[in-house]
Amino acid sequence: MSRLLPAVRLRVPTDEDAHAWHRAFDDPEVMEFHGGRPAELSVYEELTARQRRHDAELGFCLWTLLSEDGEVIGFTGAQPWPHQDFGPAGEIEIGWRLARSAWGKGYATVAARTTLERVRAAGVGRVVAVVDARNERSIAVTERLGMARAEPFTSTVTQREGYCFRLTL
């Protein structure tokens, strides 16, 4: 029996979305695989500004993820891999981060599938997803997307093992 997946909307992040992301991710559980603690508002202000530049220059970005009722529940999308000292430098990374209240409802999978459609339309031929080796939920999303596990790495941010998953579009 398959469950009905939620409808989602993606939009280019606004200045106000920096505040919404800060609130949505102000939870140690949400940040467990992203450094372990909530980030300052300035991190999200810079991140949303960078994503607007990506959208203008590349035609894709980490979009703000909205629930069926228009609530900001996180982000999903694609961007050039932002690190040079580990991971898949030079690749296009897809990713997602959701507020704790949105977990387990299918939002990440639906939004990631929408991301794949959009980056394919923008001419991207291959994507990666970089996931902490202990993040079973995100690993499950990569599997639902048909991504293949490739090389392991150690994050210089978290000092933990992660996996790079790849998908040819």
N, C-alpha and C positions, 0 to 999 in steps of 0.2 A: 504494500500500500504506500503510495507516495503522497507526501503532504503538499498542500498548496503553498507555493512560495510567495513571499510578500512582493508588493509593487514598491519600487524605489525610484527616486529622482536624484539625479546628479547635477550639480551646478558648479561653475567656477567659483572658488572661494572668494568671499567678500571680506572687507575689513572686520565686519561684525562676526564673521565666522571664526576669526581668531579667538574671540571671547567664548563662542559656543564650543569650539574644540577644547579650549582650556577647561571649561566646565565639564564637558563629556569625559575627558581623560584624567580628571582630577581624582583618580582612584588607583591605589597601589595594585589592585588586580589587573586593571587595564594596562598599566605600565610595567607589569612584571617582566615582559620580554623586550622592553624598550628602555632599559636603564634602571628599572626598579622603583622609580619614584616620579610623581607628577612633575612636569616641566613648568617653568615660569611662563607667564603670558607672553613675554617678549619672544620666546621660542616660536609660539604659534603666530605671532604677528609677522615674523620673518618668513615662516613657512608658508603662510597664505600669500604673502607678497611674491615669494619665489614661484608659487604655483600659478599665479596670474601671469607671470612672465613666461613660464613653460607653455601655458595655454596659448598665449599670443605668438610665441616663437615656434612651437612644435605641433600645436593642435591637440594637445592632451596635457593632463596634469593630475595631481591628486585632487579629485573633485570632492566637494562637500556632499555627504550622503544624507538624504532626507527620507524619513519614514513616510508611510502612506498619508499621515496627517500633517506632513510638512515640518516635523520636528527634526532638528539637526541631531543625528545619531552617530556621526563620525565622518570618516573620509574613506575613499577608495579611488584608485586610478593608477596612473603610470607616470614615471619620471626617470630621467637618467640616474643611474646608480650614483648616489652622492658621495661615496667614499673612494679614496684612491689607495688607502693602505690595507684594505682587505675586501674580499668579495669580488663580484663580477664587474670590475671597472670597465667603463665604456658601454655597458649594456643598458637596456631599458627594463626597469624594474616595475612590476605591478605590486600593489600592496593595499592593505586595508587596516583600519583600526576603528573599532566600534566602542561606544559607551557600553558599560556593563549591562544596562537594561535592555540592550538590543542583541545580546548574545543568544545563540541557540534558536534563532527564529528564521534563519535562512538569508538574512540580509547580506552577509559577506559573500556568499556564493552568487546570489543574483547580481549584486553590484560588481563583483569581479567578472562575471560573464559579460555584463554591459561594458566594462572596461575593455575586455578583449575585443569586442565588436568595434569600439571606438578607435582603439589603437591600430587595429587592422585597417580600418577605413582611412586612417592617417598615414598609411604606408609602412607601418612597422611590421617586420617579417618574423621577429622572434622576441620573446620576453623571458624574463627571469622573475622568480619570487625568492626572496631571501628570508628564511624562517629559522628562528631559534629551534634547536633540536628538541627541546622539551615542550614546544608549543603545539600540542596535539590538535587543537582546534584549527589552527592555520594550516598545518600539514594536511588535515582532512579536506580543507578547501582546495588546496593545490591538487589533491587527488581527484576531487570532483571536477576540476577544470581540465583534467587529463595531462597535467604537467608531470615530467619525469625528474626524479631526484638525480642530481648530478653531484658535483664536488662538495665535500664538507669544507668548512673554514672556521677560524676562530675570530670572533668579533673583537676589534680593538676598543669598541665602546663598552660592551658588557663583559668581555673576557670569557665568553661562553661559546660552545660549539654551535654552529648553525649549518643549515643545508641550503644550497642553491638548487632551485627547481627550474627547469627549462621547458619552454613550449614554443614550437614553430607554428606560426599562424598561417 
